[in-house]
Amino acid sequence: MDWDQYDAALFDLDGVVTPTAEVHMRAWSAMFNDYLTSVGGQSPYTDDDYFAYVDGKPRYDGVRTFLQARGIDLLEGEPSDPPEAETVCGLGNRKNDYFNRVLDEDGVEAYPGSKRLLDALRERGVPMAIVSSSRNAPAVLEAAGVTDYFSTVMHGGVAAERQLAGKPAPDTFLAAAEDLGATAARSVVLEDAISGVRAGAAGRFGLVVGVDRGAGAEALTEAGAGVVVTDLAQLLPDGGTEQR
């Protein structure tokens, strides 16, 4: 890949830089399956549900989309709702409690291949941003020890404050590119979620890289990825073959 064609790199976090997508998947599964058991008459929540309805979206959007798919109608509630509340916001906050519990217990490290690409781009002077729907992004970056790589961290809380629509809308990516002083046409989006790839395609970015951590290369390509990799080291000039 010729990075000379681009002025900025915009990374999703969970599943792209860190393996915390797996932590999110576990947290969503635990929360939804506990809730569905209390509802009754529902089949269990599965990983297919995660990729279809939840992956990459802001937390409350994920809850809302999944419940709509199951024909379950809940009040929206407020972001301040306690985790015990059976509202869209309450379930979202309940999921967040599961996530933080697992993160505190297990910790997190960046993918080795992702760390190699971050090092290479920093050496080249390419400005980088995190664009994550998760409000937990700052805590994950700190836990993984990679905060200093990113000039901008566009997470769910910042997006809400700036009234930016979440993925699959391109707004958060466009705002992050602007924060870095780059245009969309000269920026690269790196995403593992279908909704995030769609956001990059909708924003007409110079390149959208799909990172296949389970969504599938075909699905990522159909969503708008120009390149699909399984490891970010494949985007290094040597294609990730040279080991440090």
Sequence and secondary structure as in RCSB ss.txt:
>XXXX:A:sequence
MDWDQYDAALFDLDGVVTPTAEVHMRAWSAMFNDYLTSVGGQSPYTDDDYFAYVDGKPRYDGVRTFLQARGIDLL
EGEPSDPPEAETVCGLGNRKNDYFNRVLDEDGVEAYPGSKRLLDALRERGVPMAIVSSSRNAPAVLEAAGVTDYF
STVMHGGVAAERQLAGKPAPDTFLAAAEDLGATAARSVVLEDAISGVRAGAAGRFGLVVGVDRGAGAEALTEAGA
GVVVTDLAQLLPDGGTEQR
>XXXX:A:secstr
  GGG SEEEE  BTTTBTHHHHHHHHHHHHHHHHHHHH S     HHHIIIIITTS HHHHHHHHHHHTT    
   TT  TTS SHHHHHHHHHHHHHHHHHHH     HHHHHHHHHHHHHT  EEEE S TTHHHHHHHHT GGG 
SEEE HHHHHHTT   TTSSHHHHHHHHHTT  GGGEEEEESSHHHHHHHHHTT SEEEEE SSS HHHHHHHT 
SEEESSGGGGSTTTT S  
